[in-house]
Amino acid sequence: MVPQDYGFFIDPQRCIGCRSCVGACAECGTHRGRSMIHLDEMDRFDSPQTVPTVCMHCEDPICAQVCPSDAIKRSEDGVVHAAQKPRCIGCQNCELSCPFGVPLVFSGLEQMLKCDLCYDRTSVGHKPMCATVCPSQALLFVRKDEVTNLRHNKPLRDFLIGSVRVKTKNAIMVPDPETPLHLDAALLIDGGL
């Protein structure tokens, strides 16, 4: 079980795009040589800024809600696990529904795999692989009460995706956590952001 006093924090402003997290994630024992972390480029024409994307471990995971075979489970400690192999039918509903774009159905396996906070490590008191190698500490796995001493930004676990409120176990570090972060693709398409 992942210790409840620890949290996983993503600080996009600190990401330097080194891809150490991507390589380390592929080495996690449960990932079968595949990386479960994505490194996204913010605006590749105007900026070198990258952002690590990992599962946010939603309190009420949409990926699990839309799974027709009930293959995606959330454990008591709040970790949303990859799809259970005997149950996953590779339908990709989870890929299409995740507001953070995390789950991937791997062809050949026909199974959804995603970040599980390196459960084999965190459940026995170790850090996730990505957090152990991040040189800029853009990915942190620390005691929740320590993060405020380490960062000026504050953790945000409350998001608005369209009109849906999503609360998460993991946090993104932002300047103003009192204002929910609006993630709405329609605004991007209409030029509203």
N, C-alpha and C positions, 0 to 999 in steps of 0.2 A: 504494500500500500504506500502511495506517495505521501510523505509527511505533509499534513495540513498547514503547518506553519511556514512552508516553503511555497514560493511562487515562481512562475516563469514569466519573464519580462522581456519584451521586444522594444528596443530603442532605435527606431529607424534612422534618427539623426546621426547615430554613431557608426552605421554600417559603412564599411570601406570597399565592399565588393570583392573581397579577397577569395571568396568561395571556400574557405576552410570549413565552414559549417556543412556545405554540400558534400564534401569529401568525407567528413567525419560521420555524417548521418548514414552514408552508404555502408560504413563499417559497423554500424550497430547490429548486434547479433540477430535481431528479429526482422531486419529489413531486406535480407537476401541480396545484398549488394546493390540495392537501389536506394537512392536518396529520397527522403520524404519531405525535404525542405526545398522550397523554390526560392530563387534569388531573382526578384523582379527589378527591372530597370524603370525608373520613374518617367524620365523624358529623355530618351537616349540621344536625341538630336541636340538638346540644349544643356544636358547635365550628365555627369557620370554617376549620379545618385542611384544607389540600389537599396532595396528593402528586402530583408528576409521574410518569407511567408511560411508560417508553420500553422498547424491546427490550433485554433483558439480554444478548443474543448468547451463548446457551448453547454450551458446549463440544461437546455432543452434542444438537443441537436437536431437540426432540420434534416441532416443526412440520414439519421436513424428513423425519423418520422416518415420519410418517403421510401424507405427500403421495403420492397414488397415481400422479402423473405425473412425479415427480422434478423438480419445478419450483423447489424451494427449495434454494439452495446456500449453503455456508459457505466463504468464501475462506480462503486460507492464513493471513491475518492475524487470523482469528477473527471476522470480520464475517459475520453471517447476513443475506443479501440478500433483498429482496422477491422474490416468485415471478416467474419468467421468463414474459413474456407469451405467447409461442407455446406454452408447455407448460401453464400454469395453466388448470384447467378450472372454477375457481370453486366447488369442492365444499365449502369451509368446514371441512374436517378440521383445518386449521391453527388456525383460530379456536377450535374446540372443544377442541383438545389443549393449547394454550399455557398453561403454569401461571401466566404473568404477565398473560394476557389482552391480548396486544399485536396480533397480526395481524388485519387487517380485509379482507374481500373486499368491494370496492366494487361496488355494482350499477351497471350501465351499462358498467363496464369489465370486469366478471366476472374480476377479477384481485385477488390478495392483494397489498396494499401494507403496508409496515411500516417502522419506523425502521431505517435502514441506516447510522447514524452520519454522515449527510450524506457518504457515501463520495466523492462528487465533490469535496468540500472537504477531508476529513481525509486522503485519499490523496495530497494535494499539500501537506500541512502546515498546513492551516487548521483552526480549531475548527468543530464542528457548529454550525449556526445557533442552536439553543436555548441552547447554552452561551455564545454571544457576547452574548446579550441578557438573560440572567437577572440582575436587579439584586441579588438576595440571594445569589447563587452557590450556589443549591440544585442547580444543574447545573454541573458542572465538567469540563473537559477539560484536564488538566494532566499533567506528568510524574509518574509513579507515586511517585517518591521525594519529591516536593514535598507530596503530599496530607497526610502526617503533620504537616508544619509548619503547614498551613493549618487543620486541624481537630483537635478533641479526640477526636471519634468516629473509629472505625477502619473501613476498607473490608471489606465482607463479600461474598464471591463464592461461597459455599457454602450451599445451601438444601435443606431437606427438604420435599418436597411429598408429603404422605401418607407413603408409605414409600420414595419415590424421591428419591435425592440428585441435585441439579442444580447443576452448576458453571458459572459465567458469566464472560464477559470484562468486562462492566461490573460496578460495585460499588455497593452501598447502604451509606451510612455509618451505623454502629450503635455503641452504647456498648461491646458485648462481642462481638467477632468470633470468639471461640473457640467460642461456642455457635451451631450452625447455626440459622438462622431457620426455624421450622416454619410452612409455609403449607398448611393443610389445611382445605378448605371444610367437611368433615364435622364438624370440631370447632366451627365457627361455627354450623352448623345444630343440633347437639346442645347448644349452649350451653356447650361446654367451654372457650372462651376468655374 
